[in-house]
Amino acid sequence: MDEGRQRRTYAVLALVCGIVGMAGGGTFAAIGVWVAFVEPAYLDRASRLLIGGWGAAGLIGVGGWLWLSSRYLRHGRAGLQDSGRWAWGALAIGVLAAVAVVGMAFWQATESPMALVLLLAGPPLMLPAVMLVRLRRSRGN
């Protein structure tokens, strides 16, 4: 598949999965950071650190994904390969935060099946993230 077609395919995947994951996950991450650091009266210190760190990891991951997506859509594989390590590290931190959301969703699903809605809060961003990693590692045509 030529690179132009791969970019269009990625753009569609990023729009479908990325918007959903960024809206849900970004909102929950921002709320977590807000509650942990701006309104700390609701939580003890350990909970503030956990929820604030988890939210910050989610926001960092969204930022890394946005940066790498824009680099790929503008410059192709060369843009991904020229991206700094910080962007890939931010993406990895975000993926770890999303994996934690998946675990929490299934753990809470034993109590209420409605908890599976949490799977829309961040984990859909893992699909375009995996595709970015695959595109960076693959050879160009």
C-alpha positions in Angstrom: 0.0 0.0 0.0 1.4 3.4 -0.9 2.1 6.0 1.8 -0.7 8.3 0.7 -3.3 5.6 1.1 -1.8 4.6 4.5 -2.1 8.2 5.7 -5.7 8.4 4.6 -6.4 5.0 6.4 -4.7 6.3 9.5 -6.6 9.6 9.3 -9.9 7.7 9.3 -8.8 5.4 12.2 -7.7 8.4 14.1 -11.0 10.2 13.6 -13.1 7.2 14.5 -11.1 5.9 17.5 -9.1 8.9 18.4 -11.9 11.3 18.8 -13.9 8.9 21.0 -10.8 7.9 23.1 -9.6 11.5 23.4 -13.0 12.9 24.4 -13.7 10.2 27.0 -10.2 9.6 28.3 -9.1 13.3 28.1 -12.2 14.4 30.0 -11.7 11.8 32.7 -8.0 12.6 32.9 -8.6 16.3 33.2 -11.3 15.7 35.9 -8.8 13.4 37.8 -6.1 16.1 37.7 -8.6 18.8 38.7 -10.0 16.8 41.7 -6.6 15.7 42.8 -4.7 19.0 42.6 -7.2 21.8 42.6 -9.9 20.4 44.9 -7.8 18.2 47.2 -10.2 18.3 50.1 -12.2 15.3 48.8 -9.2 12.9 48.9 -6.5 11.8 51.2 -2.8 12.2 50.0 -2.4 8.7 48.6 -5.6 9.0 46.6 -4.6 12.4 45.3 -1.3 11.1 44.1 -2.9 8.0 42.5 -5.7 9.8 40.7 -3.7 12.9 39.8 -0.8 10.8 38.5 -3.2 8.6 36.5 -5.0 11.6 35.1 -1.7 13.3 34.2 -0.5 10.1 32.5 -3.6 10.1 30.4 -3.2 13.8 29.4 0.5 13.2 28.6 -0.5 10.3 26.4 -3.1 12.3 24.6 -0.5 15.0 23.9 2.0 12.5 22.6 -0.6 10.9 20.4 -1.7 14.3 18.9 2.0 15.2 18.3 2.9 11.9 16.6 -0.3 11.9 14.6 0.3 15.4 13.3 3.9 14.4 12.4 2.8 11.4 10.5 -0.1 13.1 8.6 2.2 16.0 7.6 5.5 14.2 7.0 4.8 10.5 6.7 7.1 7.8 8.1 10.0 10.2 8.0 8.1 12.4 10.4 7.6 9.5 12.8 11.2 8.4 12.6 12.4 11.9 13.2 10.2 12.4 16.2 12.0 12.7 19.5 11.9 10.1 22.2 9.8 12.3 24.4 6.8 11.9 22.1 7.1 8.1 22.1 7.6 8.1 25.8 4.5 10.2 26.3 2.6 7.8 24.0 3.8 4.8 26.1 2.7 6.5 29.4 -0.7 7.1 27.9 -1.0 3.5 26.8 -0.1 2.3 30.3 -2.9 4.6 31.7 -5.3 3.2 29.2 -4.4 -0.4 30.1 -5.2 0.5 33.7 -8.6 1.7 32.6 -9.3 -1.6 30.8 -8.4 -3.5 34.0 -10.6 -1.2 36.1 -13.5 -1.6 33.7 -13.4 -5.4 33.8 -12.9 -5.4 37.6 -15.9 -3.1 38.1 -18.0 -5.1 35.6 -18.3 -7.8 38.1 -20.4 -5.4 40.2 -22.2 -3.7 37.3 -22.1 -4.4 33.6 -22.5 -0.6 33.0 -18.8 -0.2 34.1 -17.8 -1.5 30.6 -18.7 2.0 29.4 -15.3 2.9 30.8 -13.8 1.1 27.8 -14.6 4.2 25.8 -12.6 6.4 28.1 -9.1 6.2 26.6 -8.6 2.6 25.3 -9.8 3.4 21.8 -6.7 5.6 21.4 -4.6 2.4 21.7 -5.6 1.4 18.2 -4.1 4.4 16.4 -1.1 4.3 18.8 -0.3 0.7 17.8 -0.7 1.7 14.2 1.8 4.6 14.7 4.3 2.2 16.2 3.8 -0.3 13.4 4.2 2.4 10.7 7.4 3.7 12.4 8.9 0.2 12.4 7.9 -0.8 8.9 9.9 -0.1 5.8 8.7 2.4 3.3 7.7 1.4 -0.3 
